[in-house]
């Protein structure tokens, strides 16, 4: 099974330097990824940080990986785009 964890990018164009999230990686999905890797080592897993990849990059990564399941995490300013 292939699972992709996505930290959703904001729908509006913002500079990464304007967001507090730029300081810290998306720890929530990284904790989940670490747990899944430990408990299900046969699982194919990919984590995408939408703040870094942007919309086009996130979509490209999803298409290239072709996951069976996508988990989406977001912060309140990105809720409408998630």
C-alpha positions in Angstrom: 0.0 0.0 0.0 1.2 3.5 -0.8 0.3 6.4 1.5 1.2 10.1 1.0 1.1 12.6 3.8 0.5 16.1 2.5 0.9 19.4 4.5 -1.5 21.5 2.3 -0.1 24.7 0.8 -2.1 27.9 1.1 -4.4 28.7 -1.8 -3.2 32.3 -2.0 0.3 33.1 -3.1 2.4 34.0 0.0 6.0 34.3 0.6 7.4 31.5 2.7 9.1 34.1 4.9 5.7 35.5 5.9 4.5 32.3 7.5 5.5 31.2 11.0 5.3 27.6 9.7 8.6 28.2 7.8 10.5 27.9 11.0 9.3 24.4 11.8 8.7 21.4 9.6 5.2 20.0 9.6 5.8 17.9 12.7 2.3 16.4 12.9 2.6 14.5 9.7 6.2 13.7 10.4 5.3 12.1 13.7 2.6 10.1 11.9 5.1 9.1 9.2 7.6 7.9 11.8 5.0 5.8 13.6 3.8 4.2 10.3 7.4 3.5 9.3 8.0 1.8 12.6 4.8 -0.3 12.7 4.4 -1.0 9.0 7.9 -1.3 7.5 6.5 -2.7 4.2 4.4 0.4 3.6 5.5 2.8 0.9 5.3 6.3 2.4 5.9 9.8 1.0 5.7 13.1 2.9 5.1 16.3 1.0 5.5 19.8 2.6 3.2 22.0 0.5 4.7 25.1 1.9 8.0 24.2 0.3 6.6 22.4 -2.8 3.7 24.8 -3.6 0.6 23.8 -5.4 2.2 22.7 -8.6 5.0 20.8 -6.8 2.5 19.1 -4.5 0.3 18.0 -7.4 3.3 16.8 -9.3 4.5 14.7 -6.3 1.1 13.2 -5.9 0.8 12.2 -9.5 4.3 10.8 -9.6 3.9 8.7 -6.4 0.3 7.6 -7.2 -0.7 6.8 -3.6 -3.6 4.6 -2.6 -4.4 7.0 0.3 -3.6 10.7 0.8 -3.7 12.2 4.3 -4.0 16.0 4.4 -2.9 18.2 7.2 -3.2 22.0 7.3 -3.1 25.1 9.5 -6.1 27.4 9.7 -4.8 29.9 7.1 -4.7 27.0 4.6 -8.1 25.5 5.5 -9.8 26.7 2.3 -7.1 25.2 0.1 -6.9 21.9 2.0 
